[in-house]
């Protein structure tokens, strides 16, 4: 149980840090506001986590 709570806390902290980085650091990136750029930025963290967890599951 303790490892599950720790894992959830790590995910919450990482998500909070990532959202703050996007909110306050995003204005320094020279990206054009297009639909494909927004989808890439939003979906990349979920895809990365999915790949990491899937890789750990099959390993």
NORUR-V135843 format. One record per pair of residues at least 12 apart in sequence whose ideal C-beta (glycine too) atoms are under 6 Angstrom apart, sorted by sequence separation. I is the first residue (numbers start at 1). J is the second residue. If there is no record, write none. Layout:
# NORUR-V135843
((I & J) (I & J))
This chain:
# NORUR-V135843
none
